Amino acid sequence: MNQNYKACMTPCYIVQEAALQHNLEILKGVSERTGCKILLAQKAFSMFAEYPMIGKYLSGTTASGLYEARLGREEMGGEVHVFMPAYPEAQFDELLTISDHIVFNSFSQWRKYRGRVMEAKAAGREISCGLRINPEYAEVETDIYNPCAPGSRLGITCDAFCPDELEGIDGLHFHALCEQGAEVLERVLAAARERFGEWFGRMKWINFGGGHHITKPDYNIPVLERCVKQIQEAYNVQVYLEPGEAVALDAGVLVAQVLDIVDNGIKTAILDTSAACHMPDVLEMPYRPPLSYDAAEGVLTAAGRAGEQAYTYRLGGPTCLAGDIIGDYSFDHELQPGERLVFGDMAIYSMVKNNTFNGMPLPAIYRETPEGELILVKQFGYRDFKERLS
Ligand SMILES: *Cc1c(COP(=O)(O)O)cnc(C)c1O
């Protein structure tokens, strides 16, 4: 536990560079041993202050739209890939100037933009186009995170595939995992090969998408490497992986303070951080963020589930939303206003999704150097709230 967590402003995100580097070493090892290229999926983590460092380990970025593509181009360099379910006309010309790989979600999108891609190529832009396929197989239980649920709009199904329109297509892309292991990838890959394998050999690259929990301690890296090598050798293609979560998994915290304690039948600590504004996935996913220690005391309190320890509190945000609840946790002491709580695994899908609902201030962003020093990267204020309104 870093004593500096007592002095930082709250609420704030602190990205821990030692943990980030640890993840990046693991990812780099996979690419070195297999020859696959790994990209940062920026939708999970877009803290561009860290891009120069990330760029030393990974081959580039992937984007879910124009602005992420531009951020990747400006701040990291390397390869810039983009996928959108459909490209707005007005954005496509700019995307052509920024992107190295453009992945289309349908043959109608490919038909629509093929001519503009060819023109850009003729003018000297090196652009590689691909199609997102839907292997119609996934093991994701929550439907909103399952791109292969029946009727999903994401990816071309086998029935909708038009093999006679592949001229100009260099790659196939699938994304069917969510926080999953290499064994699931193996089964998804088998489904993808069964449906689309006859076209793999005509490609230059195959992109396995994201959702690989590669940096999780129990992840089976040898199985991943076997999948990558098998495909590269069988079809003579370059394999890409584009994890988001795995890049910054467990590499950051959110530090908050207790503002007040109320007891209306349930003992509740009201914090200066909001689930709805600063950790929306807690409500959306939903999940329970780990809360492992008390920074004010500088001791490990290992906050437990409700009732596990002597003092149970519901932790709530400062907004007017009744459901702005982080969860019920128990502690070995009574919480006091002013006390600090440190939520774990808050680098991913946190600052990229936060918002200023209720006029909530956005958390400051610090980086924690491997030596434990906290460096304030950005602080937000009233202008950030006002400027996105009119
Ligand atoms: C969400 C997504 C990713 C990253 O997923 P993680 O679960 O963060 O690894 C990569 N590629 C595509 C197409 C995605 O939609």
The ligand as a Tripos MOL2 file, in Angstrom:
@<TRIPOS>MOLECULE
LIG
   15    15     1     0     0
SMALL
NO_CHARGES

@<TRIPOS>ATOM
      1 C1        -14.4210   -4.8260  -26.9880 C.3       1 LIG1
      2 C2        -13.5810   -5.2100  -28.1190 C.ar      1 LIG1
      3 C3        -12.2170   -5.4650  -27.9330 C.ar      1 LIG1
      4 C4        -11.5560   -5.4480  -26.5670 C.3       1 LIG1
      5 O1        -12.1850   -6.3080  -25.6920 O.3       1 LIG1
      6 P1        -11.6240   -6.6090  -24.2150 P.3       1 LIG1
      7 O2        -12.7030   -7.4400  -23.6240 O.co2     1 LIG1
      8 O3        -11.4480   -5.3150  -23.5080 O.co2     1 LIG1
      9 O4        -10.3440   -7.3420  -24.3980 O.co2     1 LIG1
     10 C5        -11.4820   -5.7900  -29.0480 C.ar      1 LIG1
     11 N1        -12.0400   -5.8450  -30.2890 N.ar      1 LIG1
     12 C6        -13.3450   -5.5890  -30.4940 C.ar      1 LIG1
     13 C7        -13.8930   -5.6610  -31.8810 C.3       1 LIG1
     14 C8        -14.1570   -5.2640  -29.4260 C.ar      1 LIG1
     15 O5        -15.4650   -5.0250  -29.6370 O.3       1 LIG1
@<TRIPOS>BOND
     1     1     2 1
     2     2     3 ar
     3     2    14 ar
     4     3     4 1
     5     3    10 ar
     6     4     5 1
     7     5     6 1
     8     6     7 2
     9     6     8 1
    10     6     9 1
    11    10    11 ar
    12    11    12 ar
    13    12    13 1
    14    12    14 ar
    15    14    15 1
@<TRIPOS>SUBSTRUCTURE
     1 LIG1         1 GROUP 0 **** ****
